[in-house]
Amino acid sequence: MKNFKQSFKIGTLSSLLISFSFLVGCQPFNQSNKNDRKQVTILGVMIGEQQEKLKQALAPFTEETGIEVVYEGTDAFATILPIRVDSGNPPDLAMFPQPGLMSDFAREGKLIPLTNFMTPEQLQDAYSETWLDLGSVDNIRYGVWYRASVKSLVWYNPKVFEKNGYKIPKTWDEMMALSDSLISEGKTPWCIGIESGDATGWVGTDWVEEIMLRTVGEEIYDQWITHRIPFTDNSVKNAFETFGKIVRNEKYVHGGIVGVLSTPFGDSIQGLFGDDPNCYLHRQATFISSFLSQEVNTTEDVAIFPLPPINYDHSSSVLVAGDVFAMFNDTPEARKLMEYIASRVPHEIAVSLGGHISPRNNIAVELYSNQLVQKQAKILADAEVIRFDGSDMMPGAVGTGTFWSGIVDYIGGTDVEKVLQNIDNSWPD
């Protein structure tokens, strides 16, 4: 395989796209067709605009190799992929939004280790040890990371802050003091909405995970998400109750508790805007910018600061999510595409198109599409401790089951100890 160039000029992309063949799968992959020509099949979660951007990021691969990329995007990834694998027709590559699911396939012997065709030096050049570990199962490297989402962010309206003389809090106590000051002025500090259909509750699990990292640190966090300490542990109870001081306080949240439970998560940030905002602070991940209305100027009307530390011993922790590629079928074409995804080229293209943060090493901040995304990328790059969304790492019955529903119950007034016991009881043996 030729070495892919480690830099590119944005202006050359249009010529690359003309010759790029990228099929959006509306039907299951056809194994017989796949054998007729040089191609790689991918199953992933990116659809719509994000899928189009992925198409552009992968375009130079086909231009360089002549290998066609056949991509199928779906919002039912966790359902479809196991069916494909069980039927003996897996995609060559899968883009996993949850490392936990990738780990299941790795332990079943379904995935190809990266070290079968990539050197440790290649991997270490591309990713930090943290990201390599997040893509590993039982110390074997499987995952090549494509996209990261920074969760540890608080969004605010800089015009409103400047007008009222509000200062950006540097600690959790300062953030709570700002919240109390806003209440004393007759204002509501927080915009929080957790409604998300069948997934309602995940917004709250993020809060609890953030607080765990900021109170007890990454070692206890790692023990918690693997059930080496139970949900009934005092550290978890403290995290729930710290979250509860905000979310269960009618004065702290726009619309009160009913508003928190009923407001769609993508709508809650809208309260930051207007001459008389409904609320002033919103904790959410990088992707929430895609829910902003067209009237919001992302250069002037919205800004971010890192969610502040609680315990200074754990002051540089960042919670993340992301998408990681892993390989089911060991073909020369699939190997080449995995190597390409680990190179700088697709990452440089993706970040330049906007709405994308790369977890790869050595992606110049200047390539990001605007200052807001540049700051998000810098927060990620500067983080001393990175941990993946805990609920995504837990067994599905817990992480996307009782943990979500337990958050809803807790916000609604159920006793914290009862909530935690119910979650803990659901952990598979």
Buried (B, 14 or more C-beta within 10 A) or exposed (E): EEEBEEEBEEEEBEEBBEEBEBEEBEEBBEEEEBEEEBBBBBBBBBBEEBBBBBBBBBBBBBBBBEBBBBBBBBEEBBEBBBEBBEEEBBBBBBBBBBBBBBBBBBEEEBBBBBEEBBEEEBBEBBBBEBBBBBBBBEEEBBBBBBBBBBBBBBBBBBBBBEEEEBEBBEEBEEBBEBBEEBBEEEBBBBBBBBBBEEEBBBBBBBBBBBBBBBBBBBEBBBBBBEBEBBBBBEBBBBBBEBBBEBBBBEEBBBBBBEBBBEBEBBEBBBBBBEEEBBBBBBBBBBBBBEBBEEEBEBEEBBBBBBBBBBEEEBBEBBBBBBBBBBBBBEBEBBBBBBBBBBBBBBBBBBBBBBBBBBBBBEBEEEBBBEEBBBBBBEBBBEBEBBBBBBBBBBBBEBBBBBBBBBBBBBBEEEEBEEBBBBBBEBBEE
